Amino acid sequence: MQDLALVLVIVLIVVIIWRGPKTLPLIGKAFGQGVKEAKREINDMRSDGSKDDKQA
């Protein structure tokens, strides 16, 4: 787990240097929207699965 955190920090530093600090909020917003969409899809799959279980 520590290795993953270290890699993420290194990638973040590289992105800041490469893209500049002005684009960081845009990257964060895109990441947040991706996480929100993933959670929505997971919840949809869970709710679809529970409907199938009740019908059976």
VONU-752062 format. One record per residue (C-alpha): x, y, z; residue in three letters; chain; residue number from 1. Coordinates in Angstrom, 1 decimal, m for minus. Layout:
BEGIN
<pt px="X" py="Y" pz="Z" resn="ALA" chain="A" resi="NUM"/>
...
This chain:
BEGIN
<pt px="0.0" py="0.0" pz="0.0" resn="MET" chain="A" resi="1"/>
<pt px="2.9" py="2.4" pz="0.7" resn="GLN" chain="A" resi="2"/>
<pt px="4.3" py="1.7" pz="m2.7" resn="ASP" chain="A" resi="3"/>
<pt px="1.1" py="2.7" pz="m4.3" resn="LEU" chain="A" resi="4"/>
<pt px="1.0" py="6.0" pz="m2.3" resn="ALA" chain="A" resi="5"/>
<pt px="4.6" py="6.7" pz="m3.3" resn="LEU" chain="A" resi="6"/>
<pt px="3.9" py="6.2" pz="m7.0" resn="VAL" chain="A" resi="7"/>
<pt px="0.8" py="8.4" pz="m6.8" resn="LEU" chain="A" resi="8"/>
<pt px="2.8" py="11.2" pz="m5.1" resn="VAL" chain="A" resi="9"/>
<pt px="5.5" py="10.9" pz="m7.8" resn="ILE" chain="A" resi="10"/>
<pt px="2.9" py="11.0" pz="m10.6" resn="VAL" chain="A" resi="11"/>
<pt px="1.2" py="14.1" pz="m9.0" resn="LEU" chain="A" resi="12"/>
<pt px="4.6" py="15.9" pz="m8.8" resn="ILE" chain="A" resi="13"/>
<pt px="5.3" py="15.0" pz="m12.5" resn="VAL" chain="A" resi="14"/>
<pt px="1.9" py="16.2" pz="m13.5" resn="VAL" chain="A" resi="15"/>
<pt px="2.3" py="19.5" pz="m11.7" resn="ILE" chain="A" resi="16"/>
<pt px="5.7" py="20.1" pz="m13.3" resn="ILE" chain="A" resi="17"/>
<pt px="4.5" py="19.0" pz="m16.8" resn="TRP" chain="A" resi="18"/>
<pt px="1.1" py="20.7" pz="m16.9" resn="ARG" chain="A" resi="19"/>
<pt px="1.5" py="23.5" pz="m14.4" resn="GLY" chain="A" resi="20"/>
<pt px="m0.4" py="24.3" pz="m11.2" resn="PRO" chain="A" resi="21"/>
<pt px="m3.2" py="26.1" pz="m13.1" resn="LYS" chain="A" resi="22"/>
<pt px="m4.6" py="22.9" pz="m14.6" resn="THR" chain="A" resi="23"/>
<pt px="m4.6" py="21.0" pz="m11.3" resn="LEU" chain="A" resi="24"/>
<pt px="m8.2" py="21.9" pz="m10.4" resn="PRO" chain="A" resi="25"/>
<pt px="m9.3" py="20.7" pz="m13.7" resn="LEU" chain="A" resi="26"/>
<pt px="m7.6" py="17.4" pz="m13.2" resn="ILE" chain="A" resi="27"/>
<pt px="m9.1" py="17.1" pz="m9.8" resn="GLY" chain="A" resi="28"/>
<pt px="m12.5" py="17.8" pz="m11.1" resn="LYS" chain="A" resi="29"/>
<pt px="m12.2" py="15.2" pz="m13.8" resn="ALA" chain="A" resi="30"/>
<pt px="m11.0" py="12.6" pz="m11.3" resn="PHE" chain="A" resi="31"/>
<pt px="m13.9" py="13.4" pz="m8.9" resn="GLY" chain="A" resi="32"/>
<pt px="m16.4" py="13.1" pz="m11.6" resn="GLN" chain="A" resi="33"/>
<pt px="m14.9" py="9.7" pz="m12.6" resn="GLY" chain="A" resi="34"/>
<pt px="m15.1" py="8.5" pz="m9.0" resn="VAL" chain="A" resi="35"/>
<pt px="m18.7" py="9.7" pz="m8.7" resn="LYS" chain="A" resi="36"/>
<pt px="m19.7" py="7.9" pz="m11.9" resn="GLU" chain="A" resi="37"/>
<pt px="m18.0" py="4.7" pz="m10.8" resn="ALA" chain="A" resi="38"/>
<pt px="m19.9" py="4.8" pz="m7.4" resn="LYS" chain="A" resi="39"/>
<pt px="m23.2" py="5.4" pz="m9.3" resn="ARG" chain="A" resi="40"/>
<pt px="m22.5" py="2.4" pz="m11.5" resn="GLU" chain="A" resi="41"/>
<pt px="m21.7" py="0.2" pz="m8.6" resn="ILE" chain="A" resi="42"/>
<pt px="m24.9" py="1.2" pz="m6.8" resn="ASN" chain="A" resi="43"/>
<pt px="m26.9" py="0.5" pz="m9.9" resn="ASP" chain="A" resi="44"/>
<pt px="m25.4" py="m2.9" pz="m10.3" resn="MET" chain="A" resi="45"/>
<pt px="m26.1" py="m3.7" pz="m6.6" resn="ARG" chain="A" resi="46"/>
<pt px="m29.7" py="m2.5" pz="m6.9" resn="SER" chain="A" resi="47"/>
<pt px="m30.2" py="m4.5" pz="m10.1" resn="ASP" chain="A" resi="48"/>
<pt px="m28.8" py="m7.6" pz="m8.3" resn="GLY" chain="A" resi="49"/>
<pt px="m31.1" py="m7.2" pz="m5.3" resn="SER" chain="A" resi="50"/>
<pt px="m34.1" py="m6.8" pz="m7.6" resn="LYS" chain="A" resi="51"/>
<pt px="m33.2" py="m10.1" pz="m9.4" resn="ASP" chain="A" resi="52"/>
<pt px="m32.8" py="m11.9" pz="m6.0" resn="ASP" chain="A" resi="53"/>
<pt px="m36.3" py="m10.7" pz="m4.8" resn="LYS" chain="A" resi="54"/>
<pt px="m37.9" py="m11.9" pz="m8.1" resn="GLN" chain="A" resi="55"/>
<pt px="m36.4" py="m15.4" pz="m7.9" resn="ALA" chain="A" resi="56"/>
